[in-house]
Amino acid sequence: MKRKIILFTEPYKAELIEQEIADTPAANEVYVKTVYSTISAGTEKANFIGDMNVSPNPNFVPAFPRYCGYAAAGEVIAIGSNVTKCKVGDRVVVAWSSHTNINVKDQGNIAIIPDNVSYSEASPTLISIFPLSAIRKTVLEAGESSLVMGLGILGCFAVHQLRALGAYPIIAADPVKERRDLALQLGADYALDPTEPDFAEKVKSLTNGGAATCIEVTGVGQGLDTALDCMAMRGRIALLGCTRDKNFTIDYYRKVHGRGIQMFGAHIAATPTLESSHGYRTQMDEVRTVLGLLGGGRLNYKQFITAHGNPEDCQEIFTRLANDRNFPIGFQFDWENIK
């Protein structure tokens, strides 16, 4: 059997290639005909350009060719002999998938989509669990204020989830006006430009002295430094952005230690593998949580999907991602017409 799959064959080069796969799945495998796969902009840009800092493993060295994408949804077309978690014809999310028309994954990476949730809305589910796990680490309580620094796709998901979890007020921060406008639609109470000289004072005024929690997702040292200026005493910050400017320095004594600030590493690699506990859920437990909230109408991801593209245009699309700060927040590849 053949499939079409996007590979980064060298830095700054994406190709849609044909690849052989087995005609039938292995015992625990599931074959899924992909309908939509969603781009995770920060991670995929870093992989596309060959950034050295794309893994928490200190010994990691980027090598090409490499697969890309990890969030997709589609229909089960074949299952292995030991598969019990889904059946042929099921509509499913594929966790740690690829940008391909046929995803091949272990059944442990498959979750059933509720009947009232579309493929497009379900596709970014795995991406959306990253901010949800980060919010859990801050131990947010209903009515506590929260600052979201950076409004890429993860920051926008964080805003929407904070609203569902009862944070108030929610302050969204990004230099790009269009992203601030989207954050207001997704549930932010205020949207501010963090480059304005009085930004920290505005946040403190809106939160009666400082934000109780913060989801820092800029991935930039200056973003974290600015967030620290906005925090209440004993505030909690989840470091969701992958900070890649290693040489940036922060006055930890005055901004962290002296104010009792707690900072939590929120990389998805730090989640438990086998069993969930309070504040630390497995990835697939979080996937099922999100799908339940989507099905129950507590979350609405339709507003995140702002653009679709043809996988055959992958080079143009990833080049734009690498160079355009206004690359669409929720960009999906449409695989329905790819044979």
N, C-alpha and C positions, 0 to 999 in steps of 0.2 A: 504494500500500500504506500502511496505517496502523499505527502502533505506539503503545504507552502508555509514557510516560516521566515520571520525577519531575523537576520543576524547582523551584529556589528562585526564586520570582517577585518577592520582596522580602524584606528582612531579617525573619527569624523566620516566614516563610511558605513551606510546601512544598505543591506540588500535583501530582497525577497527571493529566497532560493527554494528549490525543490529538494525534499529530503525523504529518504526511504524509512518507513517504520514497519514493524511486524504486521502481518495481515490480521492477527488476532491478539487481544491483550494478554499479558501475563496474568497469573492467578489473581493477584490483588489490584490489577490495573483497571482503569476506566478510560475509554476513549470518548472525548467530548467534541462535538462539532461546534466550534466557536461561532457565536453571533457577534459579540462585541468584546474587545479587550481595551483597557483604559491605560493611558500613559501616566506614570508617576514621574512628574517632570524633573524633580531634583535628582533622584536616583538615576533615571535614564539619561539625563544630560551628562552626569558624571561618568557613566559607563561609556557613553557615545564618544566623549572627548578623550577617554583614557586617563581620567583623574586617578592619581595614586591612592587617594583617600576615599575609597568607596566601600570599605569593609572595616569593622572594628578589630579584625585580626591584624596584629602588628606585622605579621609576616606575609600579608597578602601582597601579591604583585599582579597588576592587571595584565591579562593576556588575551590575545585575539586569535580566532574569532570568539565571540561571546554571545550568549542568548540575551534577550531583553524582554522586558515586560514581566508582570507577575500577577495581574488582576484581570480575570476574564469570566465570561458567563456564556453558557450554551446548552446544547441538548446532548444527552448521553446516547451514543450510537452503538457502543459495544462494551461489554463488561467481562472481566476474568472469572474463572470458575469459583473463586473464593469470595467474590464481592457480594456484600449483603447490605451496604449502605445506600444503594441506589439501583435503579433498573433502567433498561433501555427505554428512551422516551422521556425520562425525567429532565426537568429544567434545573440546571445546577450552576452554582458558583464554583470556579476552579481556583483554589489558592496556590500561589507560587507557580502560576501557569507561564506561558510564553505568548508572544504575539505570533499566533499561528492559527490556521484554519482547523486543525485537529490537535487538541491538547491530550497528552498521554500522562496520566498522573495516578498515583496510588489512591485507593479509595479514602484514605485518611485525609486527603486534601479536597474532598468533595462535600458540598453542602447543598441541600435542596432549597430552591427558591420558592417562597410563598406564591400562591396562584395569582395574587393581585399585584405582584411586583414584576416589572418588565425586565427583560434581559439587560437593557441599557442601564436601568437604575441599579440593578444588582451587580453589574460588572465591577464597579470600584469598591466593592465591599471590603476586600482585603486591605486596600489602601486606607480606608476609613477606620480600620481598627487601630492604626498607629496612634492617632490623636486620642481615641477613646481610652487606650491603655495609658497614655500620658496623663489624661485627666484623672484616672483612677489613682495614679501615684501621688497626686496632689491632695488626695483625701478631701475633695471638694464637698462642702455641705451646702444645702439649699439656702439661697439668699446671700452666699458669699460672692464677692466681686472677683472677676477674672479678666486678665489682660491677655490677648492673643497677639503676639509679635510676629508679623509676617503672614500674608494672606495668599500664599500659594494654595494648592489643593489641600494640603494637610491643615493649614491654618483655617481655611474655610470650613472644612469638616469639623474642626475643633469648635468654631463659633456655633455651628448648628447643633452639635452635641451638647455643648454647655447650656444652650437654651433649653434643650429637652431635659437636662439634669438639674435645672433650677438655679443656675448661677445668675447673680444680679448685683450690679450691672455688668454687662459684658462689653468690654472695650476692645475693638479691633483696630490694629495699627498696621499701616502699610503706606509707602510713599505713592503708590499708584492709585489715582482716584477711582478708576473703574473697579478695582478690587475692593476698595472701601465701600463703594456703592453696593457691590454684590454682598458684602458682609452684612450690611444693613438689611438686605432682603432675606438673608439666612438666619437672622435673629440677633445680631449685635444691637446693643442699645446706643452705642456711640462708635463712630469710626474716625480715627485721627491720623494725621500725618506725623510719623515719629521723627522726621527731620526738622520739624518746626522747633525753634529754640525754647519754647515754653511747654513742650510736650509733657515732660514729667510733672510739671505743676498742674497741667490740665487733668492728667490721670489722677493725681492725688486729690484734686478738688472734686472730681466725679465719684471718687471712692471713699470719701471721708477720711483721707489720710494716707491712702496707698492701697494697691491691689493686694487682696489676700492670696490669690493664686495667679500663676502665669503659665501659659503654654508658649515657650520660646521656640519658634520654628523658622527663624530667618536663616539659620546656619551661618551667621556672620558674628564675629566677636563683638562688633559695635552694637549689634542688636541685643545681645545679652547684657552688655554694659549699660545700655539705655534702659532695658527692662529692670535691672537692679535699682536704678534711680527711681523707679515708679512703685516699688514694693512697700507694703506695710511692714512693721516690725514682725518678725517671725513668719514672714510670708513664705510660700512654697512655689518653686519654679520647676517645671518639667522641661528638660532639655530634649526637645523633639527634633529640632533641626540638626543636621549633621555639620557641625562647625569644621570648616576645612582651612581657615586661616590660622595656622598653628602658632604664629608669632604674636598674636594679639594678647595684650596683658590687661588684667583687671585688678583694681585695688581690693583684693579679697578681704583684707583686714577691716576696712571701713564699710564696704558694701555688702559683705556676706557675714563674716565672723562677728563683727560688732553688732549687727542687727538681727542675729539669730536666723538668718535666711537658710532654708533648706533647699537644696538643688538635687533633682533626681535625674539620673540618666534614663532616657526613655526610648533607647534604640530597640527595635523589634526583636533583635537577637537576644535581648535580656529577658524575654518572656519565658515562662516555664514550658517544658516540652510535653509532660505527661499528665499533670494534675493541676487544676486551678486552686488558688487560695485567695483570701481576701486581698483585693487590690492587684493581684497577679494572676491573670487568667491565661490559659493557653490560647494560642492564636485561633484555633478552630472553635473554641468556646466563644471567643469574641465575635468570630464570623457569624455564628448562629445567633448570638445576641443581636447583632446589627440587622440580620435578616428578619428576626422577629419584630424589632422596632420598626423596620420598613413596612412589614406586612400589617402591623397594628396601627400604622399612621402616625407614630410618634416621631419618626424621621421621614424626610422627603428628599431623596437624592436627585429627583428629576431636574431640579434647578441647578445642579452642579454640571450637567452635561451641556456644554456650550458649543461643541464642534465635533464633527465626524470627518474621517478621512479614509481614503482608499489605501490599503496596505501596499499597493504597487507604487505609491508615491512616497514610500518610507524615507528615501534619501532626502527629498525636499522637506518633509515634515520634521525629521530630526535635525536637519541643518537649521531650520527655523527655530526649533526648540533651543539649540545651542546659542543662538544669536539674538533672539527677540525676547526682551523682558516682558512683553505683553502676549506671549504665547498663551493660547486659551487655557483656562483653569482645568476644565473637564474635557479633555480631548480623547476621543475613542476611535479605534480602528473598526470599521464595519467589514465583517468577513462573509456576509451572507452571499455575495456574488463571486467569491473566490473559490475556484474549483481545484 
